[in-house]
């Protein structure tokens, strides 16, 4: 055989392969008439034989199913649909051989018959659990529950199809509650089934970008999406994370936040999302934009994952899943908390976790559940607490919905659920254990279970929060943010009325909704859901789960719209309108502007009209889908525009950044270690934002002992924050604050200008103590820090060290609402407000005024450097309590005396890094070395190479005992729990991989041949017997 003959045969073989794969009869394609058997070629004969066998198997399996149904028996679980892509050729050949009536049913022309057949197939105790036709289906799809894509054969059991992507997602007949239909929803060739998923991602993204452009958010203007904690915490922490990644700094500890913090714990709380590592690729000047558009991206992913859940859970390819995905992504929860970037990973992962749990219970496959839950715990442990609580509840619900089960099956499900849940937690142990250890030292570590029961509001008032354009609640009120489209009023009523949804399913899911209503309103349940703590603002943080449930229920009703009587739709519409009108009359919350009720009725009317349009037999499915998509997008966009996206000035936030970075950049390379105080601070985390060693901190991992010490010495302290506000030069010296940053030149002769850049000035403080020094015992035993007046506390330290007082009392005049005094000499003055019920005062010096808020946090009011004769007036802005205050003049002589007493034996640093310090100290006759480092069990020390134990000093700092003589001190840091957590995570990962590989091997070994396997054998064995011979030639 020559080369040309071989080439011709190869081309012919390729053509036949393409034709068989497409299910095309070559001769019939040309003539349109059947070809006699004797005239068929080898490959054509093979095609016809394969099609005939498919018809026979289909007829046999269908006949078996009918016989079982006629006998009143459930259809055998072994009757299995061919779902693998490799069966496509067989199915298309089957269609080619079917009579015209079957072709018509496949093309959607016999929808009624197809629907009846499908309903009979999935009927269980008289209740039909199948899905229906939805907006987005077309005449070319499998409509009305068409079962023409189901090819049942008793020969292939469900266990044979256990590859993850081809698994049958239908529940068993005895526990079935969410069986949908494999539907094709092409709309006139314009919309495809996958377009619903695409819309669920891109519509929220487009909506947010358009709103950003309208609000002038960068790059569309000079505004930013920095809100609340995003402004004060997340942006600085992202900057510190970025700095460490770019410079190779340690992720274990940071000196740039709050005197030094466990950065591993801070990372676990705020930064653990794997997507955050992409910040390393972002220039520093665009960190705000990285966060902003990561929020947009995650919002889109939330819509995508929820739509994917609806698709897989309901076994549908309906375009309408996109509508519900949009409302999940742009819900009231997201409108209120979308800025909380650290929560968003859990929101977008939650639908996948739910799908994974359902697969675990239904199919005994726990890999998806384990991986997604582990990723959620890793990303944010706090929201994952709520998810884990709900997983326990939902697992019980799934067992109830599954119906009667053997004790063995129940035990297997229970063991799998517990085992995979533990593995998921273990996967995140390397971030979880350091975080747990760090939280023990915070104010959140306290546990105070409520002793009384209290209800915040009624269910009627809570339901009104489903109305759009209602102001979101982010403060101390307890209102849940549960808006997810006003159509839920209608679809929830349709869900209850739908006879094709099992009563058991309705009871279970309505019970879950009632549980969440109770959790929103009852204080004890609210306490439990939030990790056994009351939230400090940002209420009902678990409400995204409620939104997930209500939207899932509404989609179940949406699936049956075509079968829903018009009278039910009318009743649901008018019932929803009546509730909205009643809410207008009865709801008194100021968040409800009167116009929102009429907007809600307008959208309800539009949705009702769209449903009637959809049910019109003459309607265009493409038009119905696009109109609905447009209305959904508009409603969600209007709500986000009205209730969310607020802005702050980007240029103002970054105004002094270049100057500060320039002035502080060289301090790290200088001799020794000293901290910097940004006096004119924008946030308490400015050190993290601009990467310099600082004093202040605002974080949920704030050390409670540090907060207490700050308040004792007259600095600001609260539950989750402490700062240098109110600090005197004596406190600055103890804290090793050598430099201060100001936004203007200072007249104070005590401090010396070191450098300036633009409008930023760096001053150096004299008499600054080093990071460590040998401390006299009297400082620990004789210093009284529990005095009510912080000025007395500082003077008591001076007294214990035989130094003159640093704060001298000045005569002033207290009136009911004001306090005033007139300095007799130039100097730095401080005012102590003794009445802690006063929270805000206004200070007036000449024509200059300044307001001081949150005085109940215990800090001294800094007047600045005053000239003799300038009268200072303090006015109570609360207008409720009498103002009782005292004024003090700072005396530098006392500071100098204290400095000389404590700096006699300093700790001289030779090397310092994020998690490593090395230096020398002359201990003299021996004693205690004080370190102005917050006490943390993660720090370990060696003295001359020998391990020593660090101990807590002054209630919050670190110290160690030294013998006499000169010593080399080395301090290293390793977060408590990190090593153990890493070992646990590694073991969990290895176990999970073993389970995955083992399961794959077992499935591969037990898998029986499929129809395609026989097809492949005949392909190579009968149709082309000379193929091997040709190749050998």
Secondary structure as UniProt FT lines:
FT   HELIX           3..22
FT   HELIX           26..31
FT   HELIX           37..39
FT   HELIX           42..70
FT   TURN            71..72
FT   TURN            77..78
FT   HELIX           85..87
FT   HELIX           88..97
FT   HELIX           100..106
FT   TURN            107..110
FT   HELIX           111..121
FT   STRAND          123..124
FT   TURN            125..126
FT   STRAND          127..128
FT   TURN            135..136
FT   TURN            139..140
FT   TURN            144..145
FT   TURN            148..149
FT   TURN            154..155
FT   HELIX           158..160
FT   HELIX           164..166
FT   HELIX           173..175
FT   TURN            188..190
FT   TURN            193..194
FT   HELIX           195..215
FT   TURN            218..219
FT   STRAND          223..224
FT   HELIX           228..229
FT   HELIX           230..234
FT   HELIX           235..247
FT   STRAND          253..254
FT   TURN            258..259
FT   STRAND          261..262
FT   HELIX           263..266
FT   HELIX           267..271
FT   HELIX           274..281
FT   HELIX           284..286
FT   HELIX           287..313
FT   TURN            314..315
FT   TURN            319..320
FT   HELIX           321..329
FT   HELIX           332..337
FT   TURN            338..339
FT   HELIX           341..363
FT   HELIX           367..379
FT   HELIX           381..402
FT   HELIX           407..427
FT   HELIX           429..439
FT   TURN            440..441
FT   HELIX           443..445
FT   HELIX           459..463
FT   HELIX           464..466
FT   TURN            468..469
FT   HELIX           487..497
FT   TURN            499..500
FT   HELIX           503..521
FT   HELIX           523..529
FT   TURN            530..531
FT   TURN            541..542
FT   HELIX           543..559
FT   HELIX           561..563
FT   HELIX           566..586
FT   TURN            590..591
FT   HELIX           594..615
FT   TURN            617..618
FT   HELIX           621..643
FT   STRAND          648..649
FT   HELIX           650..653
FT   TURN            654..656
FT   HELIX           657..664
FT   TURN            665..666
FT   HELIX           667..669
FT   STRAND          675..678
FT   TURN            684..685
FT   HELIX           686..690
FT   STRAND          697..698
FT   TURN            700..701
FT   HELIX           704..712
FT   TURN            713..714
FT   STRAND          717..718
FT   TURN            719..720
FT   STRAND          721..722
FT   TURN            725..726
FT   HELIX           729..734
FT   TURN            735..736
FT   STRAND          737..742
FT   TURN            749..750
FT   STRAND          752..757
FT   TURN            758..759
FT   STRAND          760..764
FT   STRAND          772..775
FT   HELIX           777..781
FT   HELIX           790..800
FT   TURN            801..802
FT   STRAND          807..810
FT   STRAND          813..814
FT   STRAND          818..822
FT   STRAND          827..833
FT   TURN            836..837
FT   STRAND          841..845
FT   TURN            846..847
FT   STRAND          848..852
FT   HELIX           855..857
FT   STRAND          861..866
FT   TURN            868..869
FT   STRAND          871..876
FT   STRAND          885..890
FT   HELIX           892..902
FT   TURN            904..905
FT   STRAND          906..913
FT   TURN            914..915
FT   STRAND          916..922
FT   TURN            924..925
FT   STRAND          927..934
FT   TURN            937..938
FT   STRAND          939..943
FT   TURN            944..945
FT   STRAND          946..948
FT   STRAND          951..953
FT   TURN            954..956
FT   STRAND          957..962
FT   STRAND          966..973
FT   TURN            976..977
FT   HELIX           978..1006
FT   HELIX           1011..1018
FT   HELIX           1019..1023
FT   TURN            1024..1026
FT   HELIX           1027..1032
//
